[in-house]
Amino acid sequence: MPEGIAVSVHDTAPVWRGDTAGDALRRSIDLAKAVEALGYRRHWVAEHHNTPALAASSPAVLAGPILEATSSIRVGSGAVLLPNHSPLVVAEQFGVLAGLYPGRVDLGLGRAPGGSGETAVRIGDPRRLDFGGALNELREYFAGGSGGVRAIPEPAIPPELWMVGSSAGSAAYAGRSGLPYVYAHAIVGGGAPEALDAYRRAFRPSPLLPEPYACVAVIVVAADTDERAHRLAASFVFGQILMRTVDPGTVLPTEEETAAHAFTPQEERFLRERIDPQFVGSPDRIAPRLAELLRQTRADELFVLTQVPDHGARIHSYELLAKIVSSL
């Protein structure tokens, strides 16, 4: 892996037709072992609720077995959606992880509740929670306590706090808070340069971060040919179409099921809108576009999300990406 840019993994534990959620979670552990061997810096797991196609509902729980199965890669959340949770409970959960695996735990935070309104209410009603106050409370727990309450265990090396977002507003908030920031280009393509510029302009040094640390998270599906990469990438997007139009509770379709589907013109547009802003293709196609994004954003670290139905092809994509980045 090159010295100039760190590369990390963003994982949603996708569930494909014919598999169980347990299969998806075990693949996340296997993926972490594979990318650690490739020199990736971090493996982060997302938080999604009431979505059968994505098994990553509890980053703190999934991070534990990933940490146990690996030895050097940093592991954490991308992101814990803080409006869903008590700051004390989050501090306790990640305090356990940091106590068991010192110096390897990251706590990425998001400002959105995620999921449906009904799901958010059942988790913790975000209308009652002020994010700024919750963030301050969480930071206090890792610095000795808040309001006379301590989060136990208190790890010798607290988890690293991060913010993850998809807007210039969230970027500026992270900057003012003195936290490292990841812009989710994987969710909102095209806004990364402006968001990271807003982050750097708003940045205020904090005890744990004297200089801004700006990152971008993208979708990458790399394969030996452009055709193979697009075929792999289409399955997840077809799954999004099915969840929006047929069954919100479906899991993701197989590669064969996607190839057999006759896409309508509207579905084709949706497919292009989701794939074109991201990085899908052979190394020769991906490399110049990725180099341009890194030039525009001046990112310190690249987070990569790869959601394809073939687990071997998924690992191969991360192998190809490591070579792409090392050549930039």
Buried (B, 14 or more C-beta within 10 A) or exposed (E): BEEEBBBBBBBBBBBBBEBEBEBBBBBBBBBBBBBBEBBBBBBBBBBBBBBBBBBBBBBBEBBBBBBEBBEEBBBBBBBBBBBBBBBBEBBBBBBBBBBBBEEBBBBBBBBBBBBEEEBBEEBBEBEEBEBEEBBEBBBBBBEEBBEEEBBEBBBEEBBBBBBBBBBBEBBBBBBBBBBBBBBBBBBBBEBBBBBBBBBBEBBEEEEBBEEBBBBBBBBBBBBEEBEBBBBBBBBBBBBBBBBEEEEEEBBBBBBEBBEEBEBEEEBEEBBEEBBEBBBBBBBEBBBEBBBEBBEBBEBBBBBBBBBBBBBEBBBBBBBBBBEBBBEB
